[in-house]
Amino acid sequence: MPVGEKQTYRFGPFELDTLCVQLRRDGVGLKLQGQPVQILQILLEHPGQLMMREELRERLWASDTFVDFDRSLNTAIKKLRQALGDEANTPRYIETLPRRGYRFIGEVIAESSPQKLPEADPLSGEVTKVGTTLVDAASAATGSRRRVRSQATSILAAAIVILFAAVLGYWLYRLRAKAVTATLRIGSVAVLPFENLSGDPAQEYFADGMTDELTTNLGKISELRVISRTSVMTYKQSRKPLVQIARELNVDAIVEGAVKRSGSHVHVTANLLYAPGDRHLWACTYESDLGDVLILQSTMARSIADEIGIKLLSEEQTRLARARPVNPEAHEAYLRAWYLLNGRTTQGVERAIGYFQQAIDKEPSYAPAYGGLGVAYYLLPIYADWLPKDANPKAKQAAEAALAIDANQADAYTARGWVEAVYEYRWKDGEADLKRGVELNPSNSNARIAYGMVLIFLNRHSEAIEQLQRALENDPLSPFVASFLGYGMFLAHRDGEAETVLQRALELDPNFHLSLAVLALVYAHEGKQHESTEAIERAVRVAGDSVSGQTARKAYVYAVSGRTDEARSIAARLSHPAPGKYVPAYYLAAISLALNNRESAFRFLDQAYEAHDFMLPFLGSDPIWDPVRTQERFKQIVRRMSFPD
């Protein structure tokens, strides 16, 4: 992260910002980095002074670096001249003295922030310091007091004029830069996967984690639509043109960057580009210790928001400014946990819990780690066949621990809200928490999915589908999100739209098992038995028999298609799961109903209620229950779940 005083050098239409190590022309960043811009900074620090080639070598190349120095320096100077539009034979800015060195010959205005005003002697009231230059009072005494006072007054007046001119110049520049950016109307952005420059493939999780955290921080800004991680990870190591990527993601701007971690030190470069015109808007280089990496992320997010002209709400400013140092080992464990959790596999979710707990053990006040732990626990019954009673109370406990530390922890609201609604049947409390989670991070597609599903449970289908559509806007290349939107439309009895969305999801990933399974249910409801069977068999082949949900849906599809013996065989196997695994009784109830065994179906529904199956709230909307929806026994189960009127 940049430290120390910011120095800005302006010459002609150019400006060099030493805080971000960026050269701009007319307020627009130029693609000039590395040694060329470092050489420019050295020359601007000493305008009119000859900088010897050996001196440049000492400042730019370490003594143990083995390079063709002359060739490297000549190449860097050539790139610098190209960026400035300068000519070696008729220079406006950089003069070459053959075999000796270089001199900056243009007019330079240097601005420092903050600047010191002249300070007055507390006894005499006379100026004895200007900037960092002391006026020797003893020497001044040899002249007339009037002359010293006159000189001091002149120096003070000159300093004030210079300061005023510098401030005015800076603000005129900012106004011009903002006017340029404002015309671009940036309302959406994608943070592409940061490149791992550590030279160690095992550090990929760290680069991905930096990408995710910047995405999360930008996602807290309500006026900015930010693409979620699933879609941007599609472009990891992609060589597609940025204009094409922006078009595919439907965004105005792209953030790209690179991360280099060396021991406890982190070096990050980031660039902001206006994608439709391939226009470079902003670039910055950050240096940070691992412990300050959260502060670095917040600083980057605020810089990007400022650059694209988005006015942060006071609450958003507070949230972004709240970042604090964190134990490096805790942060590393946290990044590893999310790296695993985002894979949505049984093993990944279970291992993520261990890493979140490691992060908490290293830093007990680390609220995001508690929030992530809450998310992992509430996902266990869904992805790892854990008993809800073994996972959901732990999810809520972790979420409340996070909120006790940070009342604005978005993941914690999502985890607690899901448990309150789906496990405890406290629908109003759950809805309020899930809504708050979305408000705190509007671009989090997973939070919107959880909120949308609960709205479906409450039979508020229009609101639910709006949330799911927003989730897909934030994650347009995710078959996972598209599958949930298709499922929501199916539960809202909008089969045609559901089929269209699911077919598009399969265009993204032809073998995504969730898309295939939901499509199979849609086909079954439409009476397309052959298509339904084909889709569910593909889903099970891809997912494997270990995914109980898809296997159960296969039995259901077989039952409604008349393959009753095969359906019964699968159901019998599911009713005796492996030790430590739980197959939701809701699935067995649905299979029993499809086999026309209503008594068995209601018995399994009773078991599902006792176990608080995460699937049970679908009773109110799932079309498969339409044949018994008016029966009193079915109504009794629904009433026991305390749905609001």
C-alpha positions in Angstrom: 0.0 0.0 0.0 1.4 3.4 -0.8 3.0 5.1 2.2 4.6 8.4 2.7 4.0 11.8 1.0 2.3 11.9 -2.4 4.3 13.8 -5.0 2.8 14.9 -8.3 4.8 16.3 -11.2 3.0 18.1 -14.0 4.6 19.0 -17.3 2.8 19.9 -20.5 -0.3 17.8 -20.8 1.2 15.1 -18.6 1.1 14.3 -14.9 3.1 11.7 -12.9 1.5 10.5 -9.7 4.2 9.0 -7.6 1.7 7.5 -5.1 0.2 5.2 -7.8 3.4 5.4 -10.0 1.2 6.3 -12.9 1.7 8.7 -15.9 -1.5 10.4 -17.2 -2.1 12.5 -20.2 -5.0 14.9 -20.1 -6.3 13.0 -17.1 -6.2 9.6 -18.7 -3.8 7.0 -17.6 -1.1 5.7 -20.0 0.0 2.1 -20.3 3.5 2.8 -19.0 4.9 0.8 -16.1 8.1 -0.6 -14.7 11.5 0.9 -15.4 10.4 3.6 -18.0 8.1 5.3 -15.5 10.7 4.9 -12.7 13.3 6.6 -14.9 10.8 9.4 -15.5 10.3 9.9 -11.8 14.0 10.1 -11.2 14.4 12.7 -13.9 11.5 14.8 -12.7 12.9 14.7 -9.2 16.0 16.5 -10.6 14.8 18.8 -13.5 17.6 20.3 -15.5 20.2 18.1 -13.8 22.2 15.5 -15.6 21.5 12.0 -14.3 24.4 9.8 -15.2 23.7 6.3 -16.7 25.6 4.6 -13.8 23.5 6.5 -11.3 20.3 5.2 -13.0 21.8 1.7 -13.0 22.4 1.9 -9.2 18.8 3.1 -8.5 17.0 0.7 -10.9 19.0 -2.5 -10.8 20.2 -4.3 -7.7 23.9 -5.0 -7.6 23.3 -8.7 -7.8 21.1 -8.4 -10.9 22.7 -9.7 -14.1 21.2 -7.9 -17.2 22.5 -6.3 -20.3 22.3 -2.9 -18.6 22.9 -0.7 -21.7 20.4 -2.4 -23.8 17.8 -2.4 -21.0 18.2 1.3 -20.3 18.1 2.2 -23.9 14.8 0.2 -24.3 13.3 1.8 -21.3 14.2 5.3 -22.5 12.7 4.5 -26.0 9.4 3.4 -24.4 9.3 6.5 -22.3 9.9 8.8 -25.3 7.1 7.0 -27.2 4.7 7.6 -24.3 5.6 11.3 -24.2 5.7 11.7 -28.0 9.3 12.9 -27.6 12.1 12.8 -30.2 15.8 12.1 -29.3 17.0 14.5 -32.0 14.6 17.4 -31.1 13.7 16.7 -27.5 11.0 18.6 -25.6 11.3 16.8 -22.4 14.3 14.3 -22.2 17.7 15.4 -23.5 20.3 12.7 -24.2 24.0 13.3 -23.5 25.7 10.5 -25.4 27.5 7.9 -23.3 26.9 10.1 -20.2 23.2 10.2 -19.2 19.9 12.1 -19.5 18.4 15.4 -18.4 14.8 16.5 -18.1 14.6 19.9 -19.9 10.8 20.6 -19.8 9.1 23.0 -17.4 8.0 21.0 -14.3 5.5 21.9 -11.6 5.9 19.7 -8.5 3.1 19.4 -6.0 3.3 17.7 -2.6 0.4 16.5 -0.4 0.3 17.5 2.4 2.4 20.7 2.1 3.8 22.6 5.0 3.0 26.3 5.5 5.8 28.5 6.7 6.1 28.5 10.5 6.7 31.6 12.6 9.1 32.0 15.4 7.0 31.8 18.6 8.9 34.7 20.3 9.5 37.2 17.5 6.6 36.3 15.2 9.1 36.1 12.3 9.3 33.3 9.9 12.2 31.0 10.7 11.1 27.9 8.7 9.9 27.5 5.1 9.1 23.9 4.2 12.2 22.1 5.6 14.7 24.9 5.3 15.7 26.6 8.5 16.7 30.3 8.5 19.7 30.7 10.7 18.6 33.3 13.3 22.2 34.1 14.2 23.1 34.8 10.6 20.0 36.9 10.1 21.0 39.0 13.1 24.1 40.3 11.2 21.8 42.2 8.8 19.1 44.7 9.5 16.0 43.4 11.3 13.9 45.2 8.7 15.6 43.4 5.8 15.1 40.0 7.4 11.4 40.8 8.1 11.0 42.0 4.5 12.7 38.8 3.2 10.6 36.6 5.4 7.4 38.4 4.3 8.4 38.0 0.7 9.1 34.3 1.2 5.8 33.9 3.0 3.9 35.6 0.2 5.7 33.6 -2.4 5.0 30.4 -0.5 1.3 31.2 -0.3 1.1 32.1 -4.0 2.9 28.8 -4.9 0.7 26.8 -2.6 -2.5 28.4 -3.9 -1.4 27.8 -7.5 -0.5 24.2 -6.7 -3.9 23.6 -5.1 -5.8 25.3 -7.9 -3.8 23.4 -10.5 -4.5 20.1 -8.8 -8.2 20.8 -8.5 -8.4 22.0 -12.1 -6.7 18.7 -13.1 -9.1 16.7 -11.0 -12.1 18.5 -12.5 -10.9 17.8 -16.0 -10.2 14.2 -15.2 -13.5 13.7 -13.6 -15.2 15.4 -16.6 -13.5 12.9 -18.9 -14.5 9.9 -16.8 -18.1 11.2 -16.1 -18.8 11.1 -19.9 -18.1 7.3 -19.9 -21.1 6.5 -17.5 -19.6 3.6 -15.7 -22.2 1.7 -13.7 -20.8 -1.9 -13.9 -17.5 -3.5 -13.5 -15.8 -6.9 -13.5 -12.6 -7.7 -11.6 -10.7 -10.2 -13.7 -8.7 -12.9 -11.9 -5.5 -11.4 -10.7 -2.4 -12.9 -12.1 -0.1 -14.8 -9.7 3.4 -13.5 -10.2 4.8 -15.3 -7.2 6.3 -18.0 -9.3 4.7 -20.6 -7.1 1.5 -22.3 -8.4 0.6 -23.1 -4.8 -0.1 -19.4 -4.3 -3.0 -19.4 -6.8 -5.4 -19.4 -3.9 -3.8 -16.1 -2.7 -4.2 -14.4 -6.0 -7.8 -15.7 -6.4 -8.5 -14.6 -2.8 -7.3 -11.0 -3.6 -9.6 -11.0 -6.6 -12.5 -12.2 -4.5 -11.9 -9.6 -1.7 -11.7 -6.7 -4.1 -14.9 -8.0 -5.8 -16.6 -8.1 -2.4 -15.4 -4.6 -1.4 -16.7 -3.2 -4.7 -19.9 -5.1 -4.3 -20.7 -3.2 -1.2 -21.2 -0.1 -3.4 -24.9 0.1 -4.2 -24.6 2.2 -7.4 -22.1 -0.2 -8.9 -23.0 -3.6 -10.4 -20.1 -6.0 -9.9 -19.8 -9.4 -11.6 -19.5 -12.3 -9.1 -16.5 -14.6 -8.9 -17.9 -17.6 -10.8 -18.3 -15.7 -14.0 -14.9 -13.8 -13.8 -13.1 -17.0 -13.0 -14.1 -18.2 -16.5 -11.5 -15.8 -17.8 -8.6 -17.0 -15.6 -5.5 -17.1 -17.9 -7.8 -16.2 -20.8 -6.2 -14.2 -23.7 -9.5 -12.8 -25.0 -9.5 -9.1 -25.8 -10.9 -7.0 -22.9 -13.5 -5.5 -25.2 -14.9 -9.0 -25.9 -14.8 -10.0 -22.2 -16.7 -6.8 -21.3 -19.3 -7.5 -24.0 -19.8 -11.1 -22.7 -20.1 -9.9 -19.1 -22.2 -6.9 -20.1 -20.0 -4.4 -18.1 -18.7 -0.9 -18.7 -15.3 -1.3 -17.1 -12.7 -4.0 -16.3 -10.2 -4.2 -13.4 -7.2 -6.3 -14.1 -4.1 -6.8 -12.0 -1.4 -8.9 -10.7 -0.2 -10.1 -7.2 3.3 -11.0 -6.1 3.8 -12.3 -2.6 7.2 -12.7 -1.2 7.4 -13.8 2.4 5.3 -11.3 4.4 5.4 -8.7 1.6 2.6 -8.2 -1.0 3.0 -6.2 -4.2 -0.2 -5.5 -6.2 -0.7 -3.7 -9.4 -4.2 -2.8 -10.6 -5.5 -1.2 -13.8 -9.0 0.1 -14.6 -10.0 0.2 -18.2 -13.1 1.5 -19.9 -13.7 -1.6 -21.9 -15.9 -0.5 -24.9 -13.2 2.0 -26.0 -10.3 0.0 -24.6 -9.4 3.2 -22.7 -7.0 3.1 -19.8 -8.4 5.2 -16.9 -6.4 4.4 -13.8 -3.5 2.4 -12.6 -1.9 2.0 -9.2 0.8 0.0 -7.5 0.4 -1.0 -3.9 3.0 -2.3 -1.5 1.8 -3.9 1.8 2.6 -6.3 4.6 0.4 -9.3 4.8 -1.2 -8.0 7.9 -2.4 -4.8 6.2 -3.8 -6.5 3.1 -7.5 -5.8 4.1 -6.7 -2.1 4.4 -5.1 -2.4 0.9 -8.2 -3.9 -0.5 -10.5 -1.2 0.9 -8.1 1.5 -0.4 -8.2 0.0 -3.9 -12.0 -0.1 -3.8 -12.3 3.5 -2.7 -9.8 4.6 -5.4 -11.8 2.8 -8.1 -15.1 4.3 -6.9 -13.6 7.8 -6.9 -12.0 7.3 -10.3 -15.3 6.3 -12.0 -17.2 9.1 -10.3 -19.5 7.1 -8.0 -20.5 8.9 -4.8 -20.4 6.5 -1.9 -23.2 6.6 0.7 -22.0 7.5 4.2 -22.7 3.9 5.3 -20.6 2.5 2.4 -17.8 4.9 3.2 -17.9 3.7 6.8 -17.9 0.0 5.8 -14.9 0.5 3.4 -13.0 2.5 6.0 -13.5 -0.1 8.7 -10.8 -2.4 7.4 -8.1 -3.1 10.0 -4.8 -5.1 10.2 -5.3 -8.8 10.4 -3.1 -11.7 11.5 -1.4 -12.9 8.3 -1.8 -16.6 9.2 -5.5 -16.0 9.9 -6.0 -14.2 6.6 -4.2 -17.0 4.7 -6.4 -19.6 6.3 -9.5 -17.5 5.5 -8.5 -17.3 1.8 -7.9 -21.1 1.6 -11.3 -21.7 3.2 -13.1 -19.6 0.5 -11.0 -21.2 -2.2 -12.4 -24.6 -1.2 -15.9 -23.4 -0.3 -16.4 -21.8 -3.7 -15.9 -25.2 -5.3 -19.3 -26.4 -3.8 -18.1 -30.0 -3.4 -18.7 -32.2 -0.4 -15.0 -32.5 0.5 -14.4 -28.8 -0.2 -17.2 -27.6 2.1 -16.0 -29.9 4.9 -12.4 -28.8 4.5 -13.3 -25.1 4.4 -14.7 -25.4 7.9 -11.3 -26.5 9.2 -9.6 -23.5 7.6 -12.2 -21.0 8.8 -11.7 -22.4 12.3 -7.9 -22.0 11.9 -8.4 -18.4 11.0 -10.5 -17.9 14.1 -8.0 -19.6 16.3 -5.3 -17.3 15.0 -7.4 -14.2 15.4 -10.5 -14.6 17.6 -11.9 -11.2 16.6 -11.8 -11.8 12.8 -15.5 -11.3 11.9 -15.3 -12.4 8.2 -13.9 -15.8 9.3 -16.9 -16.3 11.6 -19.2 -15.2 8.7 -17.6 -17.6 6.3 -17.8 -20.4 8.9 -21.6 -19.8 9.2 -22.0 -20.0 5.4 -20.0 -23.3 5.3 -22.1 -24.9 8.1 -25.5 -24.0 6.5 -24.3 -25.5 3.2 -23.3 -28.8 4.8 -26.8 -30.4 4.7 -27.1 -29.3 1.1 -23.8 -30.4 -0.3 -22.4 -32.9 2.2 -25.6 -34.7 3.4 -25.1 -33.6 7.0 -28.0 -33.8 9.4 -29.6 -30.3 9.7 -29.5 -30.5 13.5 -25.8 -31.1 13.4 -25.0 -28.2 11.1 -27.6 -25.4 11.3 -27.2 -24.5 15.0 -23.4 -24.2 14.4 -24.1 -22.0 11.4 -26.2 -19.6 13.5 -23.7 -19.6 16.4 -20.9 -18.6 14.0 -23.0 -16.0 12.3 -24.0 -14.4 15.6 -20.3 -14.4 16.7 -19.5 -12.5 13.5 -22.3 -9.9 14.1 -21.2 -9.4 17.7 -17.8 -8.2 16.3 -19.1 -6.4 13.1 -22.8 -5.6 12.8 -22.3 -5.2 9.0 -21.0 -8.6 8.2 -22.9 -9.6 5.1 -22.1 -13.3 5.1 -23.3 -13.6 8.7 -26.7 -12.1 7.9 -27.1 -14.6 5.0 -26.1 -17.6 7.2 -28.3 -16.6 10.1 -31.2 -15.7 7.9 -31.1 -19.0 6.1 -31.1 -20.9 9.5 -33.9 -18.8 11.0 -36.1 -19.4 7.9 -35.4 -22.9 6.7 -34.5 -24.6 10.0 -36.3 -22.7 12.7 -39.3 -21.6 10.6 -39.0 -18.0 11.9 -39.8 -16.6 8.5 -40.0 -12.9 9.2 -36.7 -12.9 11.1 -35.1 -15.0 8.4 -36.4 -12.8 5.6 -35.1 -9.6 7.4 -31.6 -11.0 7.8 -31.4 -12.3 4.3 -32.6 -8.9 2.9 -29.9 -7.2 5.1 -27.3 -9.5 3.7 -28.2 -8.5 0.1 -28.3 -4.8 1.1 -24.8 -5.0 2.5 -23.4 -6.7 -0.6 -25.8 -6.2 -3.6 -23.5 -8.0 -6.0 -23.3 -11.2 -4.0 -25.2 -13.7 -6.1 -25.1 -16.4 -3.4 -26.9 -14.1 -0.9 -29.5 -13.2 -3.6 -30.1 -16.9 -4.3 -30.7 -17.7 -0.6 -33.0 -14.7 -0.3 -34.8 -15.7 -3.5 -35.3 -19.2 -2.4 -36.9 -18.1 0.9 -39.2 -15.8 -1.0 -40.3 -18.8 -3.1 -41.0 -20.7 0.1 -43.2 -17.8 1.1 -45.0 -18.1 -2.3 -43.9 -14.6 -3.3 -42.7 -15.8 -6.7 -42.4 -12.4 -8.5 -40.1 -11.0 -5.8 -38.2 -14.3 -5.7 -37.6 -14.4 -9.5 -36.5 -10.7 -9.4 -33.8 -11.6 -6.9 -32.7 -14.6 -8.9 -32.6 -12.6 -12.1 -30.5 -10.0 -10.3 -28.2 -12.8 -9.2 -27.8 -13.9 -12.8 -27.0 -10.3 -13.9 -24.2 -10.3 -11.4 -23.0 -13.8 -12.4 -24.0 -14.1 -16.1 -21.7 -17.0 -16.9 -22.6 -19.2 -13.9 -24.6 -22.3 -14.7 -25.1 -22.6 -11.0 -27.0 -19.3 -10.7 -28.9 -20.0 -14.0 -30.0 -23.3 -12.6 -31.5 -21.7 -9.5 -33.3 -19.2 -11.7 -34.7 -22.0 -13.8 -35.7 -23.9 -10.6 -37.5 -20.7 -9.3 -39.5 -20.4 -12.5 -40.4 -24.1 -12.4 -41.7 -23.7 -8.8 -43.6 -20.6 -10.0 -45.3 -22.9 -12.6 -43.6 -21.0 -15.4 -42.3 -24.1 -17.2 -41.6 -22.6 -20.6 -39.4 -19.9 -19.2 -37.7 -22.4 -16.9 -36.9 -24.6 -19.8 -35.4 -21.6 -21.8 -33.2 -20.5 -18.8 -32.0 -24.1 -18.2 -31.1 -24.7 -21.8 -29.0 -21.5 -21.7 -27.3 -22.8 -18.5 -26.4 -26.0 -20.4 -24.9 -23.9 -23.2 -22.5 -22.5 -20.5 -21.7 -26.1 -19.3 -23.4 -29.0 -21.1 -22.6 -31.3 -18.2 -23.6 -29.2 -15.2 -25.6 -31.8 -13.2 -27.9 -29.3 -11.4 -29.1 -27.8 -14.7 -29.8 -31.2 -16.0 -31.6 -32.4 -12.9 -33.9 -29.3 -12.8 -34.6 -29.6 -16.5 -35.6 -33.2 -15.9 -38.2 -32.1 -13.4 -39.5 -29.5 -15.8 -39.8 -32.1 -18.6 -41.5 -34.5 -16.2 -44.1 -31.9 -15.3 -44.7 -31.2 -19.0 -45.2 -35.0 -19.6 -42.0 -35.3 -21.7 -41.0 -38.6 -20.3 -38.2 -39.5 -22.7 -36.5 -36.1 -22.4 -36.9 -36.1 -18.7 -35.3 -39.6 -18.3 -32.4 -38.7 -20.6 -31.7 -35.5 -18.7 -31.7 -37.0 -15.2 -29.6 -40.0 -16.3 -27.0 -37.6 -17.7 -27.1 -35.6 -14.4 -26.4 -38.7 -12.3 -23.6 -39.9 -14.6 -21.9 -36.5 -14.1 -22.6 -36.1 -10.4 -22.2 -39.7 -9.4 -24.3 -41.6 -7.0 -22.8 -39.8 -4.0 -25.0 -36.8 -4.7 -28.2 -38.0 -3.1 -30.4 -35.2 -4.5 -29.8 -36.1 -8.1 -30.1 -39.9 -7.4 -33.5 -39.2 -5.7 -34.7 -37.2 -8.6 -33.7 -40.0 -10.9 -36.0 -42.4 -8.9 -38.8 -39.8 -9.0 -38.5 -39.4 -12.8 -38.4 -43.2 -13.2 -41.6 -43.5 -11.1 -43.6 -40.9 -13.1 -42.3 -42.5 -16.3 -43.6 -45.9 -15.3 -40.3 -47.5 -14.4 -41.6 -48.3 -11.0 -39.3 -51.3 -10.1 -36.2 -49.3 -10.8 -37.6 -46.4 -8.8 -38.3 -48.6 -5.8 -34.8 -50.1 -5.9 -33.2 -46.7 -5.8 -35.5 -45.5 -3.0 -34.7 -48.6 -0.9 -31.0 -47.8 -1.3 -31.5 -44.2 -0.4 -33.5 -45.0 2.7 -30.4 -46.8 4.2 -27.6 -44.2 3.7 -23.9 -44.7 4.7 -23.1 -44.0 8.4 -22.8 -40.2 9.0 -24.8 -39.3 5.9 -28.3 -38.1 5.7 -30.7 -38.4 2.8 -33.5 -35.8 3.2 -36.8 -37.6 3.8 -38.4 -35.1 1.5 -36.9 -36.9 -1.5 -38.2 -40.2 -0.3 -41.7 -38.7 0.2 -41.7 -37.4 -3.4 -40.7 -40.8 -4.8 -43.4 -42.5 -2.7 -46.0 -40.0 -4.0 -44.9 -40.7 -7.6 -45.4 -44.4 -6.9 -48.9 -43.7 -5.7 -48.1 -44.7 -2.1 -49.5 -41.6 -0.3 -49.4 -43.2 3.2 -45.7 -43.7 2.8 -45.3 -40.1 1.3 -47.0 -38.5 4.4 -44.9 -40.7 6.7 -41.7 -39.5 5.1 -43.0 -35.9 5.2 -43.5 -36.3 9.0 -39.9 -37.5 9.2 -38.7 -34.5 7.2 -40.5 -32.1 9.5 -38.9 -33.7 12.6 -35.5 -33.5 11.0 -36.1 -29.9 9.6 -35.1 -31.0 6.1 -33.8 -28.0 4.1 -36.0 -29.2 1.2 -39.3 -29.3 3.3 -40.1 -25.6 2.8 -40.5 -26.3 -1.0 -43.9 -28.0 -0.1 -45.7 -24.7 -0.6 -44.6 -24.3 -4.2 -43.3 -27.6 -5.6 -45.7 -28.8 -8.4 -45.1 -32.5 -7.5 -47.4 -32.0 -4.5 -50.3 -30.6 -6.4 -52.2 -34.0 -6.3 -52.4 -33.9 -2.5 -52.4 -30.1 -1.9 -56.0 -30.0 -0.8 -55.8 -33.0 1.5 -56.1 -32.2 5.2 -53.0 -34.2 6.2 -50.9 -32.2 3.8 -52.3 -28.9 5.1 -51.5 -29.9 8.6 -47.8 -30.4 7.7 -47.8 -27.0 6.0 -49.4 -25.3 9.1 -46.8 -26.9 11.4 -44.1 -24.9 9.5 -45.7 -21.6 10.6 -45.7 -19.9 7.2 -47.0 -16.3 7.6 -50.5 -15.6 6.3 
